[in-house]
Amino acid sequence: MRKVRKGDLVKVIAGRDRGKVGEVLRVFPAEDRIMVKGVHMVKRHQRPTARQREGGIIEQEGKIHLSNVLLICPECDTPTRVGFALSPEGEKLRKCKQCGRTFP
């Protein structure tokens, strides 16, 4: 189970985009990296293709390391570290270290 999942809201705590908040677009578990909407914008030179009629320089999100972000707790709305807890049914849930509440 991962601490950060697609769709989560995260805050960047290190790097040139420090302080920005965005939604996780993709998770790359093998690399311990994520893609966050509007964070670490990189320029990519794109050739025209059948799918992409127009070529040129395209700006898109780049990958950032998981250690450079903190999950924003949906309950207390603060950036927090993530712990794990077991539900009564035996399901593993993520837990906010600030307020102690669990969330899926």
DOFI-248642 format. One line per 5 residues: their letters; for each residue x, y, z of N, C-alpha, C. Coordinates in Angstrom, 1 decimal. Layout:
residues N
a> X/Y/Z/X/Y/Z/X/Y/Z | ...
END
This chain:
residues 104
mrkvr> 0.8/-1.2/0.0/0.0/0.0/0.0/0.9/1.2/0.0 | 0.5/2.2/-0.8/1.3/3.4/-0.9/0.7/4.5/0.0 | 1.6/5.5/0.4/1.1/6.6/1.3/0.4/7.6/0.4 | 0.8/7.8/-0.8/0.2/8.7/-1.7/-0.4/8.0/-2.9 | -1.7/8.4/-3.3/-2.4/7.7/-4.4/-2.8/8.8/-5.4
kgdlv> -3.2/8.3/-6.5/-3.7/9.2/-7.6/-5.0/9.8/-7.1 | -5.1/11.1/-7.3/-6.3/11.9/-6.8/-6.1/12.6/-5.5 | -5.0/12.2/-4.7/-4.8/12.9/-3.5/-4.3/14.3/-3.7 | -4.5/15.1/-2.7/-4.0/16.5/-2.7/-2.7/16.5/-1.9 | -1.6/17.1/-2.5/-0.3/17.1/-1.8/0.2/18.5/-1.8
kviag> 1.2/18.8/-0.9/1.9/20.0/-0.8/3.4/19.7/-1.1 | 4.0/20.5/-1.9/5.4/20.3/-2.2/6.2/21.0/-1.1 | 7.2/20.3/-0.5/7.9/20.8/0.6/9.4/21.1/0.3 | 9.8/20.7/-0.9/11.2/20.9/-1.3/11.3/21.1/-2.8 | 12.4/21.9/-3.2/12.6/22.1/-4.6/12.1/23.5/-5.0
rdrgk> 12.2/23.8/-6.3/11.9/25.1/-6.8/10.4/25.4/-6.8 | 9.5/24.4/-6.6/8.1/24.6/-6.5/7.6/24.4/-5.1 | 8.5/24.7/-4.1/8.1/24.5/-2.7/6.9/25.4/-2.4 | 6.0/24.8/-1.6/4.8/25.6/-1.2/3.6/25.4/-2.1 | 3.8/24.9/-3.3/2.6/24.7/-4.2/1.8/23.5/-3.8
vgevl> 0.5/23.5/-4.0/-0.4/22.5/-3.7/-1.0/22.0/-5.0 | -1.2/20.7/-5.2/-1.8/20.1/-6.4/-2.3/18.7/-6.2 | -3.0/18.3/-7.2/-3.6/16.9/-7.2/-2.6/16.0/-7.9 | -2.5/14.8/-7.3/-1.6/13.7/-7.9/-2.2/13.2/-9.2 | -1.5/13.3/-10.3/-2.0/12.8/-11.6/-1.7/11.4/-11.8
rvfpa> -0.4/11.0/-11.5/0.1/9.6/-11.7/1.1/9.3/-10.6 | 1.2/8.0/-10.3/2.1/7.5/-9.3/3.0/6.4/-10.0 | 4.3/6.5/-9.8/5.3/5.6/-10.3/5.9/4.9/-9.2 | 5.3/3.8/-8.7/5.8/3.1/-7.4/7.2/2.6/-7.6 | 7.6/2.1/-8.7/8.9/1.5/-8.9/10.0/2.5/-8.8
edrim> 9.7/3.8/-9.1/10.7/4.9/-9.0/10.5/5.8/-7.8 | 9.5/5.5/-7.0/9.2/6.4/-5.9/8.9/7.8/-6.3 | 8.3/8.0/-7.4/8.0/9.4/-7.9/6.5/9.5/-8.3 | 6.1/10.8/-8.3/4.7/11.1/-8.6/4.7/12.3/-9.6 | 3.5/12.5/-10.3/3.3/13.6/-11.1/2.2/14.4/-10.5
vkgvh> 2.5/15.7/-10.2/1.5/16.6/-9.6/1.0/17.7/-10.5 | -0.3/17.9/-10.6/-0.8/18.9/-11.5/-0.3/20.3/-11.2 | 0.4/20.9/-12.3/0.9/22.3/-12.2/2.2/22.4/-11.4 | 2.9/21.3/-11.1/4.1/21.3/-10.4/5.2/20.7/-11.3 | 6.4/21.3/-11.2/7.6/20.8/-11.9/7.3/20.7/-13.4
mvkrh> 6.9/21.9/-14.0/6.6/22.0/-15.4/7.9/21.9/-16.2 | 7.9/21.0/-17.2/9.1/20.8/-18.0/8.7/21.1/-19.5 | 9.6/21.5/-20.3/9.3/21.7/-21.7/9.8/20.5/-22.5 | 9.0/20.0/-23.4/9.3/18.9/-24.2/9.1/19.2/-25.7 | 10.1/18.9/-26.5/10.0/19.1/-27.9/9.2/18.0/-28.6
qrpta> 8.1/18.3/-29.2/7.2/17.3/-29.7/7.2/17.4/-31.3 | 7.3/16.3/-32.0/7.1/16.3/-33.4/5.7/16.2/-33.7 | 5.2/16.7/-34.9/3.8/16.4/-35.3/3.6/14.9/-35.6 | 2.5/14.4/-35.1/2.2/13.0/-35.4/0.7/12.9/-35.8 | 0.2/11.7/-36.0/-1.2/11.6/-36.4/-2.1/12.0/-35.3
rqreg> -1.7/11.7/-34.1/-2.5/12.0/-32.9/-2.4/13.5/-32.6 | -1.2/14.0/-32.6/-0.9/15.4/-32.3/-0.5/16.1/-33.6 | -1.5/16.8/-34.1/-1.3/17.5/-35.4/-0.1/18.5/-35.4 | -0.1/19.3/-34.3/0.8/20.4/-34.2/2.0/20.0/-33.4 | 3.2/20.3/-33.9/4.4/20.0/-33.2/4.8/21.3/-32.4
giieq> 6.0/21.3/-31.8/6.5/22.4/-31.1/7.0/22.1/-29.7 | 7.1/23.1/-28.9/7.5/22.9/-27.6/6.3/22.9/-26.7 | 6.1/21.8/-26.0/5.0/21.6/-25.1/5.4/21.6/-23.7 | 4.6/22.3/-22.8/4.9/22.3/-21.4/4.0/21.2/-20.7 | 4.6/20.4/-19.9/3.9/19.4/-19.2/4.5/19.1/-17.8
egkih> 3.8/18.4/-17.0/4.2/18.1/-15.7/5.4/17.1/-15.7 | 6.4/17.2/-14.9/7.4/16.3/-14.7/7.3/15.5/-13.5 | 8.1/14.4/-13.3/8.0/13.6/-12.1/8.8/14.3/-11.0 | 8.3/14.1/-9.7/9.0/14.6/-8.5/9.1/13.4/-7.5 | 10.1/13.5/-6.7/10.3/12.4/-5.8/9.2/12.5/-4.6
lsnvl> 8.8/11.3/-4.2/7.8/11.2/-3.1/8.2/11.9/-1.8 | 9.5/11.9/-1.6/10.0/12.5/-0.3/9.8/14.0/-0.3 | 9.5/14.6/-1.5/9.4/16.1/-1.6/8.0/16.6/-1.4 | 7.1/15.7/-1.1/5.7/16.1/-0.9/5.1/15.6/0.4 | 4.1/16.3/0.9/3.4/15.9/2.1/1.9/15.8/1.7
licpe> 1.2/14.7/2.1/-0.2/14.5/1.9/-1.0/15.5/2.7 | -2.0/16.1/2.1/-2.9/17.0/2.8/-4.1/16.2/3.3 | -4.2/16.2/4.6/-5.3/15.3/5.2/-6.7/15.9/4.8 | -7.6/15.0/4.3/-8.9/15.5/3.9/-9.8/15.9/5.1 | -9.4/15.4/6.3/-10.2/15.7/7.4/-9.8/17.1/8.1
cdtpt> -8.5/17.2/8.4/-8.1/18.4/9.1/-7.5/19.5/8.2 | -7.3/19.1/6.9/-6.8/20.1/5.8/-5.5/20.6/6.1 | -4.6/19.8/6.7/-3.2/20.3/6.9/-2.2/19.3/6.3 | -1.0/19.7/5.9/0.0/18.8/5.4/0.4/17.9/6.5 | 0.5/16.6/6.3/0.8/15.7/7.3/1.6/14.5/6.8
rvgfa> 2.3/13.8/7.7/2.9/12.6/7.4/1.8/11.5/7.5 | 2.0/10.4/6.9/1.0/9.3/6.8/1.5/8.1/7.6 | 0.6/7.6/8.4/0.8/6.3/9.1/-0.2/5.3/8.6 | -0.2/4.1/9.2/-1.2/3.1/8.8/-1.9/2.5/10.0 | -3.1/2.2/9.8/-3.9/1.6/10.9/-4.8/0.5/10.3
lspeg> -5.2/-0.5/11.1/-6.0/-1.6/10.7/-7.5/-1.3/11.1 | -8.4/-1.5/10.2/-9.8/-1.3/10.5/-10.3/-2.6/11.2 | -11.5/-2.5/11.8/-12.0/-3.7/12.5/-12.2/-4.9/11.5 | -12.4/-4.6/10.3/-12.6/-5.7/9.3/-11.2/-6.2/8.8 | -10.1/-5.7/9.3/-8.8/-6.1/8.9/-8.2/-5.4/7.7
eklrk> -8.9/-4.4/7.2/-8.4/-3.6/6.1/-7.4/-2.6/6.5 | -6.3/-2.4/5.7/-5.2/-1.5/6.1/-5.6/-0.1/5.6 | -5.7/0.9/6.5/-6.1/2.3/6.1/-4.9/3.2/6.4 | -5.0/4.4/5.7/-4.0/5.4/5.9/-4.5/6.3/7.1 | -3.5/6.8/7.9/-3.9/7.5/9.1/-3.1/8.8/9.1
ckqcg> -3.8/9.9/9.4/-3.2/11.2/9.6/-2.4/11.3/10.9 | -1.2/11.7/10.8/-0.3/11.8/12.1/-0.7/13.1/12.9 | -1.4/14.0/12.3/-1.8/15.2/13.0/-3.1/15.0/13.8 | -4.2/14.6/13.1/-5.4/14.5/13.8/-5.8/13.1/14.2 | -5.1/12.1/13.7/-5.3/10.7/14.1/-6.4/10.0/13.3
rtfp> -7.1/10.7/12.5/-8.2/10.1/11.8/-7.7/9.2/10.6 | -8.5/8.2/10.3/-8.1/7.3/9.2/-8.9/7.7/7.9 | -8.3/7.4/6.8/-9.0/7.6/5.5/-8.5/6.5/4.5 | -9.4/6.2/3.5/-9.0/5.1/2.6/-7.8/5.6/1.7
END
